[in-house]
Amino acid sequence: MKEAILTRRVLLKMDTRILPVLSLLFLCSFLDRTNVGNAKIIGLEKDLNISNLQYNQGLAVFYATYIASELPSNLVLKKVTPKIWLPLLTVSWGIITMCLGFVRSFGSFFAVRALLGIAEGGLLPGMVLYLSGLYTRQEMALRIGIFYTAASLSGAFGGLLARGLSAIAPRGGLEGWRWIFIIEGLITVVAGGIAHLLLPTSVATASFFADEEKEFATRRLEGSTGLSSSGRFNPVHEREERFRWSEVRRGVLNVQVWLSATAYFAILSGLYSFGLFLPTIINDLKITTDPNQSQLWSVIPYAVATPVTVLIAFMSDHLKLRGVVMLFTLPIAIVGYAVIANVKDPHVRFGMTCLMAIGMYSSVPCVLGWNSNNSAGHYKRATTSALQLAIANCGGFVATFSYPNTDGPLYHKGHTIILGLLVYAWFAVLTNVLWCMKINKDKVNGEYDEYKGSGDDRDPSFKMIL
């Protein structure tokens, strides 16, 4: 009874002290990477005198530098500590976002977007790695789902905020789209300062825990992997783990990470194109003739996806399933893209944007938690988390060039590309589920007995989550 009370108390404190801060950082991250889509339809291209191709090149360089920074950032995280590193990244990209409000040419737009990618790249893999040292494997999906809803909320909030900030113009000799970057960047800098003050480094150093709660939080993590408390790569003891290239190599050569990463690549291709081009797609539906009203219409799909994402994440944790859940969520998005790619009625097409958002956003907490759940050892998990996101974020390149203005208003090619990728994702997830089942069966049959006591995910007592 006492253990159950302590568990509830510990989880409540972490959920109310840590998750809101991470959600705020992730909200700022998505706002600052996708606000360029809102700026585009109210004059960015015209005022900078850049072509649609140059605009897309500016988007692409962001993803190139974003991807390149993910693994190095995760390897640095342990040494610098999340309390310092995550807020530092946030303040850095907030300042860079503000600089986007003052660019005057393609060259400066391109350069600032490149710097933005470097600063933002370490946030998501760092947060996933950070959470894996605070929560047990069975609690991860819901927590990732909670902070990831900030991504869908950013679409809704971003549309409303962009509509309000654009109304400032012209002020101080700056157009309305510039104020979107300046104000949102300033908000991000403030968020980074708040995160530094509130985030603990670990459960053992969390100031909001009483001594009894710290001890209990530490003990519950020691049993979270299914390994003995003497396991060398226990989540609590990972702070003492020394860097070894063999662990990095083990992460890179992991079959599961490549299956989940390529599936996530397909999902992010859809999510990034959705975030970048939804205002443009809705504007071309001609539901309203006012681009500012299109900003408001773009709020609806995100608002619908947000509660569904949390519900699916809760179910995933309750059922202790990741990939199996995705086999049911991905078809929702597949149906949405299949219909929107082949019908012309604007109201039906708008309805499909809601299905697209629901199917893609609700799949993300499962795929992010899945990889982290099935990796033990800080540096292996740091490698697989960063590698998964580095591969997945290549979807930004697909998103950038899949929706050229010339394909409007139907954007058949772009929708069909994402449709095909999501179908691939479904089969990759199915393959990964079967692969994890095989590993668990092999462990039962004694094929991993040589790793008994190793304390990592090869130990026979470490069961893969399906």
Secondary structure in CASP SS format (residue, H / E / C, confidence):
PFRMAT SS
TARGET T0000
AUTHOR 0000-0000-0000
METHOD secondary structure of the structure
MODEL  1
M C 1.00
K H 1.00
E H 1.00
A H 1.00
I H 1.00
L H 1.00
T H 1.00
R H 1.00
R H 1.00
V H 1.00
L H 1.00
L H 1.00
K H 1.00
M H 1.00
D H 1.00
T H 1.00
R H 1.00
I C 1.00
L H 1.00
P H 1.00
V H 1.00
L H 1.00
S H 1.00
L H 1.00
L H 1.00
F H 1.00
L H 1.00
C H 1.00
S H 1.00
F H 1.00
L H 1.00
D H 1.00
R H 1.00
T H 1.00
N H 1.00
V H 1.00
G H 1.00
N H 1.00
A H 1.00
K H 1.00
I C 1.00
I C 1.00
G C 1.00
L H 1.00
E H 1.00
K H 1.00
D H 1.00
L H 1.00
N C 1.00
I C 1.00
S C 1.00
N H 1.00
L H 1.00
Q H 1.00
Y H 1.00
N H 1.00
Q H 1.00
G H 1.00
L H 1.00
A H 1.00
V H 1.00
F H 1.00
Y H 1.00
A H 1.00
T H 1.00
Y H 1.00
I H 1.00
A H 1.00
S H 1.00
E H 1.00
L H 1.00
P H 1.00
S H 1.00
N H 1.00
L H 1.00
V H 1.00
L H 1.00
K H 1.00
K H 1.00
V H 1.00
T C 1.00
P H 1.00
K H 1.00
I H 1.00
W H 1.00
L H 1.00
P H 1.00
L H 1.00
L H 1.00
T H 1.00
V H 1.00
S H 1.00
W H 1.00
G H 1.00
I H 1.00
I H 1.00
T H 1.00
M H 1.00
C H 1.00
L H 1.00
G C 1.00
F C 1.00
V C 1.00
R C 1.00
S C 1.00
F H 1.00
G H 1.00
S H 1.00
F H 1.00
F H 1.00
A H 1.00
V H 1.00
R H 1.00
A H 1.00
L H 1.00
L H 1.00
G H 1.00
I H 1.00
A H 1.00
E H 1.00
G C 1.00
G C 1.00
L H 1.00
L H 1.00
P H 1.00
G H 1.00
M H 1.00
V H 1.00
L H 1.00
Y H 1.00
L H 1.00
S H 1.00
G C 1.00
L C 1.00
Y C 1.00
T C 1.00
R H 1.00
Q H 1.00
E H 1.00
M H 1.00
A H 1.00
L H 1.00
R H 1.00
I H 1.00
G H 1.00
I H 1.00
F H 1.00
Y H 1.00
T H 1.00
A H 1.00
A H 1.00
S H 1.00
L H 1.00
S H 1.00
G H 1.00
A H 1.00
F H 1.00
G H 1.00
G H 1.00
L H 1.00
L H 1.00
A H 1.00
R H 1.00
G H 1.00
L H 1.00
S H 1.00
A C 1.00
I C 1.00
A C 1.00
P C 1.00
R E 1.00
G C 1.00
G C 1.00
L E 1.00
E C 1.00
G H 1.00
W H 1.00
R H 1.00
W H 1.00
I H 1.00
F H 1.00
I H 1.00
I H 1.00
E H 1.00
G H 1.00
L H 1.00
I H 1.00
T H 1.00
V H 1.00
V H 1.00
A H 1.00
G H 1.00
G H 1.00
I H 1.00
A H 1.00
H H 1.00
L H 1.00
L H 1.00
L C 1.00
P C 1.00
T C 1.00
S C 1.00
V C 1.00
A C 1.00
T C 1.00
A C 1.00
S C 1.00
F C 1.00
F C 1.00
A C 1.00
D H 1.00
E H 1.00
E H 1.00
K H 1.00
E H 1.00
F H 1.00
A H 1.00
T H 1.00
R H 1.00
R H 1.00
L H 1.00
E H 1.00
G C 1.00
S C 1.00
T C 1.00
G C 1.00
L C 1.00
S C 1.00
S C 1.00
S C 1.00
G C 1.00
R C 1.00
F C 1.00
N C 1.00
P C 1.00
V C 1.00
H H 1.00
E H 1.00
R H 1.00
E H 1.00
E C 1.00
R C 1.00
F C 1.00
R C 1.00
W H 1.00
S H 1.00
E H 1.00
V H 1.00
R H 1.00
R H 1.00
G H 1.00
V H 1.00
L C 1.00
N C 1.00
V H 1.00
Q H 1.00
V H 1.00
W H 1.00
L H 1.00
S H 1.00
A H 1.00
T H 1.00
A H 1.00
Y H 1.00
F H 1.00
A H 1.00
I H 1.00
L H 1.00
S H 1.00
G H 1.00
L H 1.00
Y H 1.00
S H 1.00
F H 1.00
G H 1.00
L H 1.00
F H 1.00
L H 1.00
P H 1.00
T H 1.00
I H 1.00
I H 1.00
N H 1.00
D H 1.00
L H 1.00
K C 1.00
I C 1.00
T C 1.00
T C 1.00
D C 1.00
P H 1.00
N H 1.00
Q H 1.00
S H 1.00
Q H 1.00
L H 1.00
W H 1.00
S C 1.00
V H 1.00
I H 1.00
P H 1.00
Y H 1.00
A H 1.00
V H 1.00
A H 1.00
T H 1.00
P H 1.00
V H 1.00
T H 1.00
V H 1.00
L H 1.00
I H 1.00
A H 1.00
F H 1.00
M H 1.00
S H 1.00
D H 1.00
H H 1.00
L H 1.00
K C 1.00
L C 1.00
R C 1.00
G H 1.00
V H 1.00
V H 1.00
M H 1.00
L H 1.00
F H 1.00
T H 1.00
L H 1.00
P H 1.00
I H 1.00
A H 1.00
I H 1.00
V H 1.00
G H 1.00
Y H 1.00
A H 1.00
V H 1.00
I H 1.00
A C 1.00
N C 1.00
V C 1.00
K C 1.00
D C 1.00
P H 1.00
H H 1.00
V H 1.00
R H 1.00
F H 1.00
G H 1.00
M H 1.00
T H 1.00
C H 1.00
L H 1.00
M H 1.00
A H 1.00
I H 1.00
G H 1.00
M H 1.00
Y H 1.00
S C 1.00
S C 1.00
V H 1.00
P H 1.00
C H 1.00
V H 1.00
L H 1.00
G H 1.00
W H 1.00
N H 1.00
S H 1.00
N H 1.00
N C 1.00
S C 1.00
A C 1.00
G C 1.00
H H 1.00
Y H 1.00
K H 1.00
R H 1.00
A H 1.00
T H 1.00
T H 1.00
S H 1.00
A H 1.00
L H 1.00
Q H 1.00
L H 1.00
A H 1.00
I H 1.00
A H 1.00
N C 1.00
C C 1.00
G H 1.00
G H 1.00
F H 1.00
V H 1.00
A H 1.00
T H 1.00
F H 1.00
S H 1.00
Y C 1.00
P C 1.00
N H 1.00
T H 1.00
D H 1.00
G C 1.00
P C 1.00
L C 1.00
Y C 1.00
H H 1.00
K H 1.00
G H 1.00
H H 1.00
T H 1.00
I H 1.00
I H 1.00
L H 1.00
G H 1.00
L H 1.00
L H 1.00
V H 1.00
Y H 1.00
A H 1.00
W H 1.00
F H 1.00
A H 1.00
V H 1.00
L H 1.00
T H 1.00
N H 1.00
V H 1.00
L H 1.00
W H 1.00
C H 1.00
M H 1.00
K H 1.00
I H 1.00
N H 1.00
K H 1.00
D H 1.00
K H 1.00
V H 1.00
N C 1.00
G C 1.00
E C 1.00
Y C 1.00
D H 1.00
E H 1.00
Y H 1.00
K C 1.00
G C 1.00
S C 1.00
G C 1.00
D C 1.00
D C 1.00
R C 1.00
D C 1.00
P C 1.00
S C 1.00
F C 1.00
K C 1.00
M C 1.00
I C 1.00
L C 1.00
END
